[in-house]
Amino acid sequence: MGRVLFEELKLPPVKKTKTGYSTDVEVLEKLKNKHDIIVFILEYRQLVKLKSTYVDALYNLVNPVTQRIHSIFKQDVTVTGRISSIEPNLQNIPVRSEEGRKIRQVFTAGEGQVLIDADYSQIELRVLAHIANDGTMKDAFENNMDIHLLTAAKVFGVKPEEITFEQRSGAKAVNFGIVYGIGEYSLSQDLNISIKEAKRYIDDYLEHYKGVAEYMKNVVKGAYDTGYVETIFKRRRYIDELKSSNKQIRSFGERVAMNAPIQGSAADIIKIAMISVYNKLKQNKSKAKLILQVHDELIIEAPANEADTVSKWLKECMEDAVRLSVKLTVDVNTGRSWFDTK
């Protein structure tokens, strides 16, 4: 491929490896506008990866008796406390690309059944608003405002109705990046902007969300003092990286300190919700079953004639799992396949 692209088609080489020309995704993305063939190569690679990673792999894991795939769920693998899924990893079924999403069409409900999919809306940002006790962020959620639009208006200094799609996307990256303790370099790479501009985004964000800025400072200090951070349910995560003499390792530890209470609390909340949902179905002798958890999302398989009732229970159990200073909201959708519920 390198020979065809860079010698026969005379495209400019972006980088070389020991064995010749690099044709990785990063290189191909930079050559997109140089020749029509690049788009086809990228599409081909995406389809080959989808086929080998998902189509072929999933087909080989179908149980011959039940004609279903039975994943294994583990509670003690992730450091955040999230449940993980293996053989296969059903939490890793693609959702971002249009072609990847089609894989979800193969996950269908049984005869006379439907799938009910419930998803927490921006749970980590809501947990952040609660933990940081940030008035601006809490007001936004209480008034059902678009948090990304609000952040964009504050960061860019314009009215919400004047925000462009790109500005909202940038604000979304900042909102979620802050949760993960993102630095200006990483943000600049994500948004394809200068480091100086990325620093301004972060500074403006922290200026407007003062509670979040205070939380970040205090949680890191507390982690240095005690050696650990806690979720809102007092589940601890020890951070040995903060003891390192290496500055990069300590910086990683600081990012963990900022993020672990948020992501860990969200993991705790959905586990509480799962227990509540299970008990509700059992108490009411429902034939519906909780069959999958994907981070902030729960999926139930239910008889079609129970769908409305079970959807209502699922939403209530998830929204009432815990009482925070910010309300939890859940989006519920029903369909014959997992693809149909999105």
C-alpha positions in Angstrom: 0.0 0.0 0.0 2.9 2.3 0.8 4.4 1.7 -2.6 1.1 2.4 -4.4 0.3 5.6 -2.4 3.7 7.2 -2.2 5.6 5.9 -5.3 2.9 5.2 -7.9 0.4 7.9 -6.9 3.1 10.3 -5.8 1.3 11.3 -2.6 3.5 13.1 0.0 4.8 10.7 2.7 3.7 11.7 6.1 6.0 9.5 8.2 8.2 6.5 7.7 8.8 3.3 9.7 11.8 1.0 9.8 10.2 -1.1 7.1 9.0 1.7 4.8 6.1 4.1 4.6 3.5 4.3 7.4 -0.1 3.9 6.3 -1.7 4.1 9.7 -5.0 5.9 10.3 -3.3 9.1 11.4 -1.4 9.2 8.1 -4.4 8.4 6.0 -6.5 11.1 7.7 -3.9 13.7 6.7 -4.0 12.5 3.1 -7.8 12.5 2.8 -8.0 15.5 0.5 -5.0 14.4 -1.7 -6.7 11.5 -3.5 -10.1 9.8 -3.7 -8.6 6.3 -2.9 -7.9 7.3 0.7 -11.6 7.4 1.7 -12.1 3.9 0.2 -9.1 2.5 2.1 -10.3 4.0 5.4 -13.8 2.6 4.8 -12.4 -0.9 3.9 -10.3 -1.0 7.0 -13.3 0.0 9.2 -15.4 -2.8 7.7 -12.7 -5.4 8.0 -12.2 -4.5 11.7 -16.0 -4.6 12.3 -16.2 -8.0 10.6 -13.3 -9.6 12.4 -13.8 -8.0 15.8 -17.6 -8.2 16.1 -19.3 -10.2 13.3 -17.0 -13.2 13.2 -16.2 -13.1 16.9 -19.8 -12.9 18.1 -21.0 -15.6 15.7 -18.5 -18.0 17.2 -19.7 -17.3 20.7 -23.4 -18.1 20.1 -24.5 -20.9 22.5 -25.8 -23.8 20.3 -28.5 -24.6 22.9 -29.9 -21.2 23.7 -28.9 -19.5 20.4 -27.8 -16.6 22.6 -24.5 -15.0 23.6 -23.8 -15.2 27.4 -21.2 -12.6 28.5 -19.3 -12.9 31.8 -19.7 -9.8 34.1 -17.0 -9.0 36.6 -17.1 -6.6 39.6 -13.4 -6.6 40.6 -11.5 -5.8 37.4 -11.9 -2.0 36.9 -10.3 0.4 39.4 -13.2 2.7 39.1 -15.7 0.1 40.4 -17.6 -0.2 37.1 -18.8 -3.7 36.1 -16.8 -5.1 33.2 -17.9 -7.6 30.5 -15.8 -10.3 28.8 -16.2 -13.2 26.4 -17.5 -11.2 24.6 -17.2 -7.6 25.9 -20.8 -6.4 25.3 -19.9 -3.0 26.6 -17.7 -2.5 23.6 -20.2 -2.8 20.8 -19.7 0.2 18.6 -22.0 3.2 18.9 -20.1 6.2 17.3 -20.0 5.2 13.6 -23.1 4.5 11.5 -21.7 1.2 10.2 -20.6 0.1 13.7 -24.1 0.8 15.1 -25.6 -1.7 12.7 -23.9 -4.5 14.7 -26.6 -3.8 17.3 -29.3 -5.1 14.9 -28.2 -8.7 15.6 -29.1 -8.3 19.3 -32.9 -9.0 19.2 -35.5 -9.8 21.8 -37.1 -13.3 22.0 -40.4 -14.2 20.4 -43.2 -11.9 21.8 -40.6 -9.9 23.7 -39.1 -6.4 23.4 -35.9 -4.8 24.6 -36.2 -1.8 27.0 -33.1 0.4 27.1 -32.7 3.0 29.8 -29.8 5.5 29.9 -28.8 8.0 32.5 -28.5 11.4 31.0 -25.1 13.0 31.7 -24.8 11.2 35.1 -21.1 12.0 35.6 -21.7 15.8 35.1 -24.6 15.6 37.5 -22.5 13.7 40.1 -19.8 16.4 39.6 -22.3 19.2 40.2 -23.4 17.4 43.4 -19.9 16.6 44.7 -18.5 20.0 43.8 -21.7 21.8 45.0 -21.4 24.1 42.0 -24.3 26.5 42.0 -24.1 27.4 38.3 -24.0 23.8 37.2 -26.7 22.7 39.6 -29.0 25.5 38.4 -28.5 24.4 34.8 -29.6 20.8 35.5 -32.5 21.9 37.7 -33.8 24.1 34.9 -33.3 21.4 32.3 -30.8 23.6 30.4 -28.4 22.2 27.8 -25.2 22.1 30.0 -22.9 22.0 26.9 -24.7 25.1 25.4 -24.4 26.9 28.8 -20.7 26.1 29.1 -20.1 27.2 25.5 -21.9 30.5 26.2 -19.7 31.1 29.3 -16.5 30.0 27.7 -16.9 31.9 24.4 -18.7 34.8 25.9 -21.7 34.8 23.6 -25.5 34.3 24.0 -26.7 30.6 24.0 -28.8 31.1 20.9 -25.7 32.3 19.0 -23.6 29.2 19.8 -22.4 27.3 16.7 -22.3 23.5 16.5 -18.5 23.6 16.7 -18.6 25.8 19.8 -21.0 23.4 21.5 -18.8 20.4 20.6 -15.8 22.2 22.0 -17.7 22.9 25.3 -18.8 19.3 25.4 -15.1 18.2 25.2 -14.2 20.7 28.0 -17.2 19.5 30.2 -16.2 15.8 29.9 -12.5 16.5 29.8 -12.6 18.4 33.1 -14.2 15.3 34.7 -11.1 13.4 33.6 -8.7 16.1 34.7 -7.7 16.9 31.1 -4.8 19.2 30.5 -4.4 21.9 27.8 -2.2 19.7 25.6 -4.8 16.9 25.5 -7.6 19.3 24.9 -5.7 21.1 22.1 -5.3 17.7 20.4 -9.0 16.7 20.9 -10.2 20.0 19.4 -7.4 20.6 17.0 -6.6 24.0 18.5 -3.5 25.6 19.9 -2.3 24.8 23.4 -2.7 28.5 24.3 -6.4 28.5 23.2 -7.0 25.2 25.0 -5.6 26.7 28.2 -7.9 29.7 27.8 -10.9 27.3 27.4 -10.0 25.5 30.7 -9.3 28.8 32.5 -12.6 30.3 31.4 -14.4 27.1 32.4 -13.0 27.1 35.9 -13.6 30.8 36.3 -17.4 30.3 35.6 -17.7 27.0 37.5 -16.0 28.1 40.6 -17.3 25.2 42.7 -15.7 22.7 40.3 -12.4 24.6 40.4 -12.5 24.5 44.2 -13.4 20.8 44.2 -10.5 19.9 41.9 -8.0 21.8 44.2 -9.4 20.3 47.4 -9.8 16.7 46.2 -6.1 16.6 45.0 -4.9 18.1 48.3 -7.0 15.5 50.2 -5.6 12.7 48.2 -2.0 13.8 48.9 -2.9 14.0 52.6 -4.6 10.7 53.0 -3.4 8.7 50.0 -6.9 8.0 48.7 -10.2 9.5 47.4 -13.7 8.3 48.1 -17.0 8.0 46.2 -20.1 9.6 47.7 -20.8 6.2 49.3 -17.3 6.2 50.9 -15.8 3.5 48.7 -12.1 4.2 48.6 -9.5 4.3 45.8 -5.9 4.5 46.9 -3.6 6.5 44.7 0.0 5.3 45.1 1.1 7.4 42.0 1.0 10.5 44.2 4.0 9.2 46.2 6.1 8.9 43.0 9.2 11.1 42.5 8.3 11.2 38.8 6.3 14.4 38.0 4.4 12.7 35.1 3.3 9.8 37.3 2.2 12.3 40.1 0.3 14.3 37.5 -1.5 11.1 36.4 -2.3 10.5 40.1 -3.8 14.0 40.4 -6.1 13.3 37.4 -7.2 10.1 39.0 -7.9 11.9 42.2 -10.2 14.4 40.4 -12.0 11.7 38.3 -12.3 8.6 40.6 -14.9 10.1 43.0 -17.1 11.1 40.0 -16.8 8.0 37.8 -16.8 5.7 40.9 -19.9 7.3 42.3 -21.7 6.9 38.9 -20.6 3.2 39.0 -22.1 2.8 42.6 -25.3 4.5 41.6 -26.0 2.2 38.6 -25.3 -0.9 40.8 -27.8 0.4 43.4 -30.3 0.9 40.5 -29.7 -2.6 39.2 -30.6 -4.1 42.6 -33.7 -1.9 42.8 -34.8 -2.9 39.3 -34.2 -6.6 40.1 -36.3 -6.4 43.3 -39.1 -4.5 41.6 -39.4 -7.2 38.8 -39.3 -10.0 41.4 -41.8 -8.4 43.8 -44.3 -7.9 40.9 -43.7 -11.4 39.5 -42.8 -9.9 36.2 -41.4 -12.1 33.4 -39.1 -9.3 32.4 -35.4 -9.8 33.0 -32.5 -7.4 33.4 -30.1 -8.7 30.7 -27.3 -6.1 30.2 -25.5 -3.2 31.8 -23.4 -0.9 29.7 -21.9 1.7 32.0 -24.7 4.2 32.4 -27.3 2.1 30.6 -29.5 -0.8 31.6 -31.3 -3.2 29.2 -34.3 -5.3 30.1 -36.0 -8.0 27.9 -39.7 -8.0 28.6 -42.9 -9.5 27.2 -44.4 -7.0 24.8 -47.6 -6.7 26.9 -45.6 -5.7 29.9 -43.4 -3.1 28.1 -45.2 0.0 29.2 -45.3 -1.0 32.9 -41.7 -2.3 33.0 -40.5 0.9 31.2 -42.1 3.0 34.0 -40.6 0.8 36.7 -37.1 1.0 35.1 -37.2 4.7 34.8 -38.4 5.2 38.4 -35.9 2.7 39.9 -33.0 4.4 38.1 -34.0 8.0 38.9 -34.8 7.2 42.5 -31.7 5.0 43.1 -30.1 7.8 45.2 -31.0 11.3 46.2 -28.5 13.9 45.1 -28.7 17.7 45.2 -29.2 17.4 41.4 -32.0 15.2 40.0 -31.0 12.2 38.0 -32.9 11.8 34.6 -33.2 8.7 32.5 -34.1 8.3 28.8 -36.1 5.1 28.1 -36.6 3.6 24.6 -38.2 0.3 23.5 -37.5 -1.8 20.4 -37.3 -5.3 18.9 -33.5 -5.0 18.6 -30.8 -3.1 20.5 -30.4 -1.0 17.4 -34.1 0.0 17.5 -33.8 1.3 21.0 -31.3 4.0 20.1 
